[in-house]
Amino acid sequence: MNRPPAGVIALALFFAFGAAMSLLAGLALLLPNSALQDIWRLNPQGQVGLAALGSGAILLMLVVGVACGLSAVGLWRGATMGEGGRADGVSCQSAR
Protein backbone atom coordinates (compact mmCIF):
# COMPACT_ATOMS: atom_id res chain seq x y z
CA MET A 1 0.00 0.00 0.00
CA ASN A 2 1.33 3.43 -0.93
CA ARG A 3 1.64 6.07 1.73
CA PRO A 4 -0.75 9.01 1.26
CA PRO A 5 0.73 12.45 0.47
CA ALA A 6 1.69 14.66 3.42
CA GLY A 7 -1.32 16.94 2.93
CA VAL A 8 -3.73 14.01 3.05
CA ILE A 9 -2.02 12.68 6.17
CA ALA A 10 -2.38 16.10 7.79
CA LEU A 11 -6.09 16.23 6.93
CA ALA A 12 -6.61 12.68 8.19
CA LEU A 13 -4.94 13.61 11.49
CA PHE A 14 -7.05 16.78 11.67
CA PHE A 15 -10.23 14.77 11.25
CA ALA A 16 -9.06 12.13 13.74
CA PHE A 17 -8.49 14.89 16.29
CA GLY A 18 -11.90 16.39 15.48
CA ALA A 19 -13.51 12.97 15.95
CA ALA A 20 -11.84 12.48 19.31
CA MET A 21 -12.81 15.94 20.57
CA SER A 22 -16.40 15.71 19.33
CA LEU A 23 -16.89 12.30 20.89
CA LEU A 24 -15.29 13.51 24.12
CA ALA A 25 -17.61 16.52 24.21
CA GLY A 26 -20.60 14.27 23.53
CA LEU A 27 -19.60 11.96 26.36
CA ALA A 28 -19.04 14.91 28.70
CA LEU A 29 -22.55 16.14 27.93
CA LEU A 30 -23.99 12.65 28.33
CA LEU A 31 -22.28 12.13 31.71
CA PRO A 32 -22.60 15.53 33.41
CA ASN A 33 -21.21 14.60 36.84
CA SER A 34 -18.21 12.61 35.70
CA ALA A 35 -14.48 13.31 35.57
CA LEU A 36 -15.00 14.47 31.99
CA GLN A 37 -16.37 17.78 33.25
CA ASP A 38 -12.83 19.10 33.57
CA ILE A 39 -12.61 19.45 29.78
CA TRP A 40 -15.04 22.37 29.95
CA ARG A 41 -12.37 24.46 31.65
CA LEU A 42 -10.91 24.89 28.17
CA ASN A 43 -14.12 26.41 26.84
CA PRO A 44 -16.78 27.12 29.49
CA GLN A 45 -18.92 29.03 26.99
CA GLY A 46 -18.96 25.93 24.78
CA GLN A 47 -20.53 23.93 27.58
CA VAL A 48 -23.17 26.60 28.15
CA GLY A 49 -24.00 26.79 24.45
CA LEU A 50 -24.17 23.05 23.96
CA ALA A 51 -26.13 22.50 27.17
CA ALA A 52 -28.70 25.01 25.92
CA LEU A 53 -29.36 22.70 22.96
CA GLY A 54 -30.35 19.91 25.32
CA SER A 55 -30.12 16.30 24.25
CA GLY A 56 -29.77 17.40 20.64
CA ALA A 57 -26.24 18.56 21.43
CA ILE A 58 -25.24 15.05 22.47
CA LEU A 59 -26.56 13.62 19.23
CA LEU A 60 -24.90 16.40 17.24
CA MET A 61 -21.49 15.81 18.84
CA LEU A 62 -21.74 12.06 18.33
CA VAL A 63 -22.75 12.45 14.66
CA VAL A 64 -19.93 14.95 14.03
CA GLY A 65 -17.47 12.62 15.77
CA VAL A 66 -18.48 9.63 13.67
CA ALA A 67 -18.41 11.69 10.46
CA CYS A 68 -14.93 13.02 11.25
CA GLY A 69 -13.73 9.55 12.14
CA LEU A 70 -15.03 8.04 8.92
CA SER A 71 -13.47 10.86 6.92
CA ALA A 72 -10.12 10.32 8.65
CA VAL A 73 -10.15 6.59 7.92
CA GLY A 74 -11.25 7.12 4.34
CA LEU A 75 -8.55 9.70 3.70
CA TRP A 76 -5.87 7.51 5.25
CA ARG A 77 -6.91 4.51 3.15
CA GLY A 78 -7.25 6.59 0.01
CA ALA A 79 -10.91 5.70 -0.39
CA THR A 80 -12.98 7.92 -2.65
CA MET A 81 -15.55 8.39 0.12
CA GLY A 82 -12.84 10.10 2.16
CA GLU A 83 -12.40 12.75 -0.51
CA GLY A 84 -16.05 13.76 -0.34
CA GLY A 85 -15.98 13.63 3.45
CA ARG A 86 -12.97 15.92 3.44
CA ALA A 87 -14.88 18.69 1.67
CA ASP A 88 -18.03 18.14 3.71
CA GLY A 89 -16.10 17.90 6.94
CA VAL A 90 -14.12 21.08 6.37
CA SER A 91 -17.29 22.98 5.52
CA CYS A 92 -19.05 21.59 8.63
CA GLN A 93 -16.11 22.42 10.89
CA SER A 94 -15.81 25.95 9.55
CA ALA A 95 -19.56 26.50 9.95
CA ARG A 96 -19.40 25.83 13.70
Contacts in CASP RR format, 6 or more apart in sequence:
PFRMAT RR
TARGET T0000
AUTHOR 0000-0000-0000
METHOD contacts of the structure
MODEL  1
MNRPPAGVIALALFFAFGAAMSLLAGLALLLPNSALQDIWRLNPQGQVGL
AALGSGAILLMLVVGVACGLSAVGLWRGATMGEGGRADGVSCQSAR
3 9 0 8 1.000
4 12 0 8 1.000
4 75 0 8 1.000
4 76 0 8 1.000
4 78 0 8 1.000
8 75 0 8 1.000
8 76 0 8 1.000
8 78 0 8 1.000
9 76 0 8 1.000
11 75 0 8 1.000
11 86 0 8 1.000
12 71 0 8 1.000
12 72 0 8 1.000
12 73 0 8 1.000
12 74 0 8 1.000
12 75 0 8 1.000
12 76 0 8 1.000
13 72 0 8 1.000
14 72 0 8 1.000
15 68 0 8 1.000
15 69 0 8 1.000
15 71 0 8 1.000
15 72 0 8 1.000
15 75 0 8 1.000
15 86 0 8 1.000
15 89 0 8 1.000
16 68 0 8 1.000
16 69 0 8 1.000
16 72 0 8 1.000
18 64 0 8 1.000
18 65 0 8 1.000
18 68 0 8 1.000
18 69 0 8 1.000
18 93 0 8 1.000
19 65 0 8 1.000
19 66 0 8 1.000
19 67 0 8 1.000
19 68 0 8 1.000
19 69 0 8 1.000
19 72 0 8 1.000
22 61 0 8 1.000
22 62 0 8 1.000
22 64 0 8 1.000
22 65 0 8 1.000
22 68 0 8 1.000
23 61 0 8 1.000
23 62 0 8 1.000
23 65 0 8 1.000
23 66 0 8 1.000
24 36 0 8 1.000
24 39 0 8 1.000
25 39 0 8 1.000
25 50 0 8 1.000
25 61 0 8 1.000
26 57 0 8 1.000
26 58 0 8 1.000
26 61 0 8 1.000
26 62 0 8 1.000
27 36 0 8 1.000
28 34 0 8 1.000
28 36 0 8 1.000
28 37 0 8 1.000
28 39 0 8 1.000
28 40 0 8 1.000
28 47 0 8 1.000
29 47 0 8 1.000
29 50 0 8 1.000
29 51 0 8 1.000
29 57 0 8 1.000
29 58 0 8 1.000
29 61 0 8 1.000
30 58 0 8 1.000
40 46 0 8 1.000
40 47 0 8 1.000
49 57 0 8 1.000
50 57 0 8 1.000
50 61 0 8 1.000
51 57 0 8 1.000
53 60 0 8 1.000
64 92 0 8 1.000
67 85 0 8 1.000
67 88 0 8 1.000
67 89 0 8 1.000
67 92 0 8 1.000
68 89 0 8 1.000
70 81 0 8 1.000
70 82 0 8 1.000
70 85 0 8 1.000
71 82 0 8 1.000
71 84 0 8 1.000
71 85 0 8 1.000
71 86 0 8 1.000
71 88 0 8 1.000
71 89 0 8 1.000
73 79 0 8 1.000
73 82 0 8 1.000
74 81 0 8 1.000
74 82 0 8 1.000
75 82 0 8 1.000
75 83 0 8 1.000
75 86 0 8 1.000
END
